[in-house]
Each structure stands twice: as C-alpha cells, then as structure tokens.
Amino acid sequence: MKWLIMLTSLASWLQDGHSVRFSANFDSGSLGDVVLIDSVWVRPSRTDSVLHLSYEIVSRSDPGNPANPELQPSGRWFYFLMEKVKGKHIYLNFTNTDPRRAVYSYDGVHFQRFEHYQASMRKVSAFFTADSVYVAYFVPYGWDMLQERLAQWSAPSYVQMDTLGTSMMGLPIQMLTITDPAVPEDFKHRIWIHARVHPGESPASWQLDGLLDGLTEDSPEGREYRRRSVFYVVPFANPDGVYGGYSRSNARGINQEINWDHPDSVTSVEVAALRNRIASLTAERPFDLLLNMHAQSSDKASYYIHTAESTNAEYFEKAMRLAYLTTDDNPYFFPEDMFYSSPAPRYVEGWIWDRTKGETLALTIEMPYSYFNENPEGEWVTVSSLKENGEFMLRAVSDYFLWDVPGRHLLEGKARGNRTIYSHPLLPAGELSVYIWDDAWIPYDTFSRKRPGPFRYVIRSGDTPYRGLLRVSVQPILQN
C-alpha cells in the first residue's frame, strides 16, 4: 500500500507540475483533444535526467456541413502552442490528420520543418530548447499576416483594394485590382485569382504571395505585366475559415469549393459574394483566365485540367499550354504531375464553363505540403519554393498571353514557303537566346548584338516548316 501511494503521488506530480500546457486561441490556431499517454524520467548518465512526455493529439474536425451533410468533416489542419517544454523530450502522436513532417517555431514567426529523424507520418519526437513552441501542419499564413502584406501590395497607385462583402463572422472578403490605369482596359487581358477556399491550405497563400510580389514590384517586368493586364485577386476567399483555423470549411461548416451551384438557402455568403462580383465584372466581357489556388495531400504540384472529351479540343489545348508553360524550366513542377477531370457546376471551373463555354480558361492549381514530384529524396516544400512557384506561374501567364516583357520577348512568325519569319521592332543589345516551342521552350540559337535595333530571324525547315512561337531572351551587356 505504501508503494502504491508513492507511485500515485509521483504520477500526480509529473502530470500537474511537469506536464505541457497546450493552447490554440490565436489567429489560425486549431487543436482538438490532447491526451497524456505516458510520462517517464530517463537518466542517460549519473548526473543527468530528462523527462519524456507522450501525447495523443486529436486534431479538431470542421463543423458538420449543412449544404452537403453526406460529407465527413475534415480535421487535417492543426496549429497550436505548447508551453513548459524546455529541456523535455516530447512525443506527439497525431490522429484525425496526416502530417508527414510537421513544422515548428519558437517565436510564432520563423517556422522550420522537423528533421527526418524527429518526425514521420503522424508522429513527432523532439527535444526542445525553449519553453514555448508552436507546432503546425505547415507554415501558417493567417489573417494578421495577410493584412500586413495587403498594406504593402496596395500602397502603389496601380493597386486598388476593396471588399466583395463580409463573411458570416463579419470579416471583409478583400480583393486587389492590379493594373496600369493609364492603359485602356480594352487592350488588356483580364485575370481572376482566388485562394484559401480551403483555409488549411496555407501553401496556396505562399505561392500567391510570390506571384503578387512579382506583379506589384516597381520593375520593368512588373510595369509590363500591369500594362498588359488587369488582375483581380482575392487572397482569402474564406476569411472565417483561415482565422478560425478550420481545415476545409467556413465557420458554418460549408465546404465552399463545392458550393457554387447550390440554391441560395445553402449557399455560403462568401461564395455568393464571389459569384456576384464575378458576374458584375463579366457582364460585358468574360475573364480570359481564372485560377483557383489550393494545396493538396498528394506529394506533387498539379493542375486539374478538364479533358477534351468533357470540354472541347481548343479548350484542352489552351489548358495544356498553360500547364506546360508553368512546368517549363521549373525544378518543382513536371508535366507528368497533372490531374484530369470534367467540369462540374458545383466547382467554380464548372460554373464558369457553363457561363462562357470555354471563353474563360479556368483551372485549379495545387501545391503540396511535403515534397515535389512524389520524390521524398528530393527537395521538401518550403516557403521559398512556394513563392518561386508563384513567380513561375506569373511567368507562365505572361507567356500564355504572348506578353512582350523586357528580357523575354515572344514572337509570332509569318510563313513564306518553307521559311518562318519572325520580327520585333526593337530589341536591346546583349546576349540573345532563341527558343522554339514543343511543349517546353527548346534552346535553338544564341548570338550577341552590340547595338539595339530591329530584330529579324528566319527559320528554314524541310517538309514540315516550324510555325510555332519564337522566344527571344535578352541578357543585357553590362557597361564598364
């Protein structure tokens, strides 16, 4: 009996005095149940001992979906704070979710992925050197972060910010309109982008962050992008979901991604606001391109492309061209990584297809959480690689629409028998690299020009003349 009392007292002391405190009451925070599995003192030497604590982490599920009650709520996203962890070895066993290697931060700002020897599918085993540590499924991109970035992006006169409406919880659904106001809109391509329909998919925001940096920067390339286009960008299509730390739903439990064809009685206010603004902006002219930015559990970057059988050959060709342009010279994204589907009106792509019958190219793009191209031995996903993918996407959009961007000139040829003649009124001096297109930019020629001036290039072919695009990239010669 005496030993039983001592053991009971020791267990109580371990749990009350040495257990870890968990919380998630902050922007994008999410945590379900926490269960202490075990607590053990380990003595690796005569003068040292380490407390080992094991916890089961049950991630919080989204609310039940009133619009689609047959769907099981998701619980993938988690983001929580652990306190009183310094000097302890912590074991976390995750259920209701599927992290391969979660991320952590001692300050809530600078996150890093647990090393391979610390984490595996649904598990973490780590010794912490600070008293408090944040743990998340992936690097968070929350409401406060977005407000800081919006203030930076909207500072120039060529960026306007407004709201499409308010969410169920009263948060603004914010939109950026980015264009050169001095150029008439009749001469511009019109592009709509929205992200974070599924709030737990923070990689989508990091990718969009890189795209918006390139689109808003005061550079020759940025100025040309804005001269050629109008971008309508909704960074958080589901602000309640992001702020509340949900996985795939808004605060009401609705999965907005499959809510586009629902009747008003079960349409989320966020989807209604998006539909209304798109309808208003396209009343006289459809968008040229719509991009729906997501993240996925598949370990690769992907587009969802509608097949030729479900759309038409021209639409499919356009989708594949943008997809291949996005993968071209991209170390993270490969042509074999695509998914193929049919347009369904419950999705925004299907809703747009029904409205425009292919005049608007509409695609979902997905970024992974873990690694690229299903290759765990390759580079794992980072904030930097996601932002690079945003830059690659902007470059692909530029090439898709044949924008003549400084340093990257796309030319259409004129057929003359077995020759195709390409010309440009003015190219700078520099090192010129010429490319032809065959589902990727293929190097074709290189040479130098000492002076700026008109450009003319002829490709002579045999029985099947080359009639495709020519890309001329110019690396200026630096003057001493």
N, C-alpha and C positions, 0 to 999 in steps of 0.2 A: 504493500500500500504506500509506503514511504517513497519508493522509487516511482510509482505511478504519479504521485503528487508532484514530485520533482520534474518529471518529464512533461506533465501537463503545464506546469508553470513555465518551463523552458519554451514550450511551443507557443504559449500565450505571449511571452516576452519577445520572441522572434517576430511574431506577426504584428504586435502592437508597436514595438519600439524600432523594428528594423525592416518592416515591410515598405514597399514603394507606394507612393501616392500617385494615382492616375487621374487625369482630367482632360477635357476636350471642349471647354467652354470658351472658345475663341473662333475667329474667322476661319471657316472651312473645317473646323475640328469635328471629329466623328469617332465615337467609341461606344461599343455595346457593353457587354458584361465582361468583368475581369475576375478570374478565379485563381486564387493562390493554390498551386498544386503541391509544392514542396519547398522547404527551406532547410538548408544544410550548411553547417560550417565545415570548410575544408582547410586542413592545415598542411600546406605544401612544405613547410620547414618548421623547426623548433620555435622560431621567433616570428612566424607569420601565420595568419589565418585569413580566409576570405569567405564571406557569406555568399552562398549560391541560392538564388531565388528563382523558382519556376512558376510561370503564369500561363493560364489559358486565356487568350484574347478572343472574345466573340465579337466580331465587327457588327456594327448596327445596321439593320436592314432598313431600306426605304419604307415609307408608309405603303399600305395597300393601294392599288391603282383603281380609282373609281371609274376610269374610262375603259380600262382593259383588265377587269378583275380576274381573268384567267391567267394573267402573268404572275410569276413568282417575283416578289420584290428582291432587288439586288442588295448585297452588302459588301461589295468589293472595296469601296473607299474606306480607309481609316487614316486618322491623323490625330495624335494625342500627345500629351506631355506626361513624362514620368519624372517624379521628384524623389529625392533621397536615394539616388542610385550610385553616388560616388564611392569607388572602392569596392563595389559589389559586382558579382558576375550574375547577369540577368539572362534567363531563358524565357523566350516568348514562343508560344505555340498558337498559331492563328487558325481559327475556324470561321466558316462562313465567308471566306475570302481566299485569295490565291496569290499572294506576293511571292515572286521568285527570290528577289533580294531587295528588301525594303530599304528606305533611306532614313537618315537621322541627322539631327542638328543640335548643337549645344546652345545656339542663340536664336533659333527660330528663323534665321535668315539664310545662313550658309549651310546647305544640305549636301551630304555625300552618301553614296551607296555603301551599305555594309559590305565588307570584303567577302570573297567567296568562302573563306574559312569561318566566317561569322554567321552566314545566313544561307539558307537554301529554301526550297519551296515550302512556304508556310511556317518557317522557323527562323528564329534569331538566337544566337548565343554570343554574348558580348560582355566585356569588362569595360566599365565607364569611368572616365577620369574627372567628370564634373558632376555636380549634384543634380542638375536638371538636364533632360534630353528630350527632344521632340522626335517622334517616330511616325513615318507616313508611308503609304503605299508607293507614292512617288513624290517628287519635289512639288510642294503646293504652289498654286498660283491663285491667290484668294482675292477677295473684294478690295481690300486695302491696297494690295499690290496693283490691281488694275487702276484704281483711282490715281495712284502716283504716275503710272505710265500714260494714262489718258491726259493728265495735265501736261506732260512733256510732248506727246504727239499733237495735241490740239493747240499748242502755243503759236505755231506759224499761221499766217493769214490764209494759207491754202488748205487748212483743215478746219472743218466746222463740226461741232458736236451738238447733238440734240438727243431727245428721248422719243422712243416709239410709243411709250406708255409706261405703266408701272406694273410690277409683279403683284402677286396675291398678297405678299407681305409689305408692299409699298415701296420696293426698291425700283429705281429707274432702270429701264431697259435702254441702254445707251448705244448710240450709233455715231460713227465717224463718217463724214463725207470728205473725201480727199481728192482734190483736183486743182488744176491751174484755172482760176476763174477768168483769166484773160482769153482763154481759148473757147470758142463756141462749142457747146455740148454736141451739136450735130456732127462734129468731126471726131468725137471720142467714142471709144468702146466703154461699155457700162458693165461693171462687175460687182456682184453682191457676194459678200463673205459673212458667214456667221459661225460661231464656235461655242463650245461649252453647253450645248443642248443637254449632254450628259455631264453633270457637274463634276464627277470624279475623274474626268479625263483631262487632267492638267497638262499632259504633253501637247494637246492641241493648242493650248494658250501659249506655251513656249514657242511652238512653231509659228503661230500667228504673230508673236512678239517680234521674231526675226524678220518676218515679211513687212510688218509695219515700220520697223526701223529703216529698212531699205526704201520703202515707199515715201516716207516723210522726211528723209535726210536732205540737207541742202547740198546736193552734189549734182554734177552734170547728168548722171543716170537718173537720180530721183526727180530732177526737173523734167526730164523727158518722159518718164512714167506718168507724171501728173499732166503733162501737156497732151498725152495721148489717151487719157482715160479718166473715168470717174469711178472711184472705188467707194462702195457703201459697205461699211464694216461694223458688224455687231459683235463685239468681243465676248460678251456673256449673254447668250440667248436665254439662259436660265439663272438669273442672279440669285434667286432664293435658294436654289439647289447648291450653288457654289458656296454662298455664305453659310448655309446651314449644314454643309458637309455631307450632302446626300451623294449617292452613287450614280443613279441613272434617272432620278425623278425630280420633280419640283417639290415644294413643301406640301403640296396637296397629294403627292404620290403619283402624279401623272408622268408617264414617260413621253416627253414632248416630241421625241423623234418620230413616233408613230401616231401622232395626234392630228395630222394635217387635214384629213378628210372627215374628222368627227363632227357631229352636229354641235351646234352652239352650246347645248346643255352640258356636254362633256369635253368641250374644247378649253384648254388652259388659256388663261388671259395672256400668257406670254406668246403662245402660238398665234392667238388672234391678233396680237399687236404686230407680229412679224408678217402675217398674211396681209393685214390691212396696209402696212407700209409698202410691201412688195406690189400689191395691187395698185396702189396710188402711183408709185414710181414707174410702173409698166403700163399705165393706162393707154399711152400712145405709142410706146416703143418697148419691146421686151429687152431684158438684160441679154448681153452677149454671153455671159458666163456667170454661173452660180456655184460657189464652193462651200461645202458643208464640212467643217473641220472637226475631227474626232480622234480618239485613241482607242486601241483595241488590245485584247489579251493575246492575239496572235503575234508571234515574235518577228514581225516584219512590218515595213511601211507598205501601204496598199491604197490603190484607188478601187472603188466599187464602180465598175463600168457596165452599162446596160448593153446587152448583146444586140447585134444587128437584127436578129430574128424578132426581138421584142421592141425594137425601135425602127431604124432603117439603116441602110449601108452608109449613107453620108454621115449620120449622127455617130455611128460607131467609129467611123474613120476619124472624125474630129476628136472623139474621146480618147482613142488610142494615140493620136498625135500628141495631145496634151500630156498624156501619161508618159509616153516615151521621152518627150522633152523634159519632163520632171526627173526622169531617171538618168538622163544623159549626163555623163561625167559626174554623177552623184555617187559617192562612195557608200551611201547608206540605203539606197533605193534601187531596185533592179526590175527589169521588165517582167521576169517570171513571178513577181510578187503580187500580181493583180488578182482581184476577185471579180467575178462576172455575175450579173443579176438582171432582173427585169424591173422596169419602173412600176411601182405600186403607189397609188394615190395617198396612202397613209404616210408616206415619206415625202419630204419636200421635193425631191427629184421627180417623183411621180406626179405630184401636184403641179409642178412646173411643166412637165411633159404634157399633161392634159390641157394646160392653158396655151402652150406655144407649139406643140407638136414638133419639137426639135429646134426651134429658133434659138432657144436658150440652151446652151450646153450646161448641164447640171451634174455635178459629181460630188461624192463623198470621198474625202481623203482621210486615211487613218495612220496615226503614228503609234509605234509600240511603246511599251513601258520598259522592256527588258533589253533585248538586243535586236540587231537588224538581220534580215535575210535568213532567219531561222538558224543563225550561226552563233551558238553560245561561246565559241572560242574567239569570235571577233569582238568588235568594239561594242560595249554596252551603252545604252541610251543615256545621254547627258543633256543638261540644259543647252550646252553649246552646240551639240549635234542637232538638236531640235530647232534651234534658231537658225542654224545653217540650212536646214531643210526648208525653213520659211524663205530664206534668200533664194534657194534653188527653185522654189515654187514661183516666186516673183519673176525670176529669170525665164522660167518656162512659159509663164503667161505672156511675157514680152515677146518671146519667140513665136508663140502660137498666133499672136495677132500681128506679127511682122512689124513690130515697132523698130524704128531706126534709132537705136540707143547708142550714145557715144561709146566708141570702143567695140561695139557689137552690131554690125550692120547686116541686115537680111535683105537680099535682093531677089526679085523675080526676073526670070530670063525671057528673052524673045527668041522664038525658033526661026532659024534660017537654014533650011535643009537639014544637014547633019550637024549643024552648029547651034549652040545656045549662047546668046549674047547677054551679058549682064553689065549694067552700068549704074554709076552713082554720080551725082553732080559734084560732090566734093568730099574727099576723104583726106585726113591729115597725113603728114609724113610719119613714118615709123616702120616697125616690123609688122608685116601683114601675113596673117594665116588664113588660108582659104579652106572652107569645108563644104562638102556636099551632104545631102540628107539621105539616109537609108535606115530609118527607124532609130537613128542617132546621128550626131554630127561626125562625119568621117573626114579626117585630115586629107587634103587634096594637093595643096601647094603652099609654099612660103616664099616670100621675097621682101625686099626693102624698098621704101620710097623715100627719097631725100627731100622732096618738096610736096606740100599739099596741092590738091588739084582734083580734076575729074578722074573717075576710075572707070575702066572698061576691061572686061575679062571675057574670053571666049573659051567654051568647052566644045571640042570636036569629038564626035562619037562615031561609032560604026553603024550597025543596023538598027540599034535601039538608042537613039540620042537621049542624053540626060536632059530632062525638062524640069527638074526639081529646083528647090531653093538653093541659093548660094549664101553662105555666111562668111563675112569678112571681119575678122577680129584684128584690131589695130593696137599694138603696143607702142605708144609714142617714144620717139628717140629723145632721151634726156639731153638737154643742152648743158655744156660745161660753163 
